[in-house]
Amino acid sequence: MNKKDIKILLVDDEPDILEIVGYNLSNEGYQIITAENGVEAVKKAKKELPHLIILDVMMPEMDGIEACEQIRIIPELKDVTITFLTARGEDYSQLAGFEAGADDYITKPIKPKVLVSKVKALLRRYKEDEKKENVVKIGDLIIDRDEYKIILKGKEILLPRKEFELLSLLTSKPGKVFKRDEILDKVWGNEVVVGGRTIDVHIRKLREKIGNDSFKTVKGVGYKFVD
């Protein structure tokens, strides 16, 4: 996919942020759409169907957490990449963002070149998919990588994109222990800096949906999937 075909929705109530970040991403060739609050963000997301949403947390009318939750329940946007861009770097707000369905968390201020690198990393998934087995069956679990869906005991379960990619990685080699650094690199991209608890939050959500016994923690090392 060419950059000119990629839409990025930038949401912040600070005009300076919209201008500076929008300018730098526009210079890279991306289509930039802006919104000043969560309500406007949800409306524009529905209309424009962006590939990436960069979302502030603290905003009037509707904050970023609620906006993220509302965007995630829109069928056409269930797989859109959402990252928070905010000055709030506390763990609780990061966890709230991931619980709402965010894929990443970027703390401002951030240098324009670094932000552009992070955006490129987040958009890697829209490149041509590598050739690989697209439907995997492990016991009662079926993973369809083409359609980004899973079927467990005959019932379809919808997962946010990052949860699906984490599950897809772990099930690519059942029994193998994937180190935390490897998981971060392959699921989030090595140019994207995420909080130390990001993997733990996503594993916990997968355990709730698929079963606690399927995921084993190897203390100090990482995680593995067991069938």
N, C-alpha and C positions, 0 to 999 in steps of 0.2 A: 504494500500500500504506500502510495506517495504521500509526502508530508502535506501537500496541498489538499489531500482528501481527508485528512485527520482533523476532527473537530475537538476542541478543548473548551469546556465550560469553566470559566474562572469566576468564583463567587467570593466577594469580600465587601464589607461595608465601608472600607477605606478607599476613596478614589485614587490615592497615590499608589496603593498596592495594585489596583486594577490597571492603572496606567503603566507602571514600571514592569510588572510581570507580563502584562499583555503585550507590551512593546517588544520585550525580549523574545517571547515565544512567537510573535508575529514575524519577527526577523528571521526565525528559523523556518518559516514557511507554513506554519500551522494556521488553521482557521480558528480564530478566537471569538468566543461568545462570552459576554459578561452579564453578571447579575449582582445586585447589591444586598440581597437578603435571601433567606431560605425559601420564602414563598415564591419569589421570582425565579429562584434556582430550579424549583420543582417544575414550574410551568415551562421554562425554557428547555429543561432536560427532556420533558415529554415531547416538545415541538421539534427540537434539533437532533435528538438522539446522539449525543456526543460520544466519542471514544474514551475520553478522560474527563473527569470532573475534579477540579482543585477547589477545595471547599474550606472556608474559614469556619471556626467553631462559634465564636461569640458574635452574633449578629442580631439586629432588631427583627421584630415580627415572628421570625422562626429561626432558631439557632441551627448550626450546622449538623448537630447530632440528629435532630428531628428531621431535617431535610434529607439526610442520608438514609434514614429509615424509610421515609416516604418514597424516595427514589428507588430503593431496593425492591419495593413491592410492585413496581411497574414492570410488567412482564418483558417489555422490550428493553428494559434497562437493568435486568437482573445481573448481567455480566459486565456492565460498564465498570471501568476502573475508577475508583474514588480514592483520593488522597486528601488529608487535611493539611492545610497550610495555616499555621497559627502560632502566636507567641506563647501560647499556653503549653508548656512542656511537661506538666506534672503527669505522673503515671496514671492518676485516676481519669484524667481527660483522654489520655491515649487509649486506655482500656475501654472507656465509654465509646470512643470512636470505632474501635474494632468490633465491639459488641453490636454497634449500629450497622455494621457491614462494610466499613472502610477497608481498603487494601493496604494503605500506607499512611505515614504521618510525617510531615515535614515541618520543622520548627523555624519560624522566621525570627530575626532577619537572616536571609540567606543570599549569598552572592549569586548574581544572575547566571554566571557560567555553570555554577554548581546546580542551580535549579534546572537549567536546560538539560544537563547530564542526567538528572534524576527523572525528568519527564521522558527522555529518550529511553531510559531503562524501563519505565513503566509501560511504555508503548511497544516494547519488543514483541509482545504477544500478538500484535497485529501483523507481524511479518509472516512470510510463508511458513506454515507448520512443517516441522521436520517429519520425514517419513517414519512412522512408527505404528505399532499395532494399535488400532483405534478402539477396539472393543476388548476389554479384559474381563474374564470371569474368574472369580475366586470364591469358591463355596457358594453361598447364597447372594454374593455381591457381584453385580455387573456394572462395569464402568465404561461409559461411552464417551471417548475423548473428542469425537467429532461434534457431538451435540451437547457436550458439557453437562451430562446428567448421569445419575447413578440409579440403579434399581436394587433394592434390598428386599429379599424374600417376596419378590413380585410387586413391590410397591415402589413407585418412583419418588425419589427424594431430590429436591432442588437445593443446590449448594451455591453460596457466593463463589466467585471465581477463585479467590485465593485458597479457600478451603478445598475446592475441587482440585486445584493444582498441587496442593500439599498431599492430598489423598492419592492423586495420580502418581506422584513421585514415590511415596512410600510403598504403594502396591506394585510398582514396576519391578521390585525385587523383594518379595515377601521374605521376612526373616533377616534381611540385611539391616544393620544399624546405620542409619544416616546421621552423620555428625551435624551439629547445629549450624556450623559454618557452611556446610554443603547445602543444607536446606535453605538457608537464607540466600545463598548464591543462585540456586536453581529456581526457587519460587519467587523471590523478591528481586533478584538481580543484584550483582555485586556493586553496583553504583548507588544503590538505594540504602540509606541508613535507617534502620527501624529499631524500635525499642527492644530491649533484651527479652521482654516477656511476650513479644509478638507470636512466636512459635507456640508457646505454652497456651495462649488464649485460643489459637486456632485448633490445636490438638484437643483442648477441652471441649470445644464446640463439636468437633468430629466425634468424640467419644459419646457425647449426648445424643447424636443423631444415628450413629452406626453401631455403637456398642463399646463399652469401656475395655473389654477384653481384647479387642482387635489392635489396640495401640499400647505398646510397651515402652516405658521410659527406661533408658539406660543412663543412670545418674552420672552427670559430668561429661556425658558423651553426646547423646541425642535420642532419637526415637526409631522404632521399627514397627512394621505391620506384621501381625501374625494371623494366619488363617486357621 
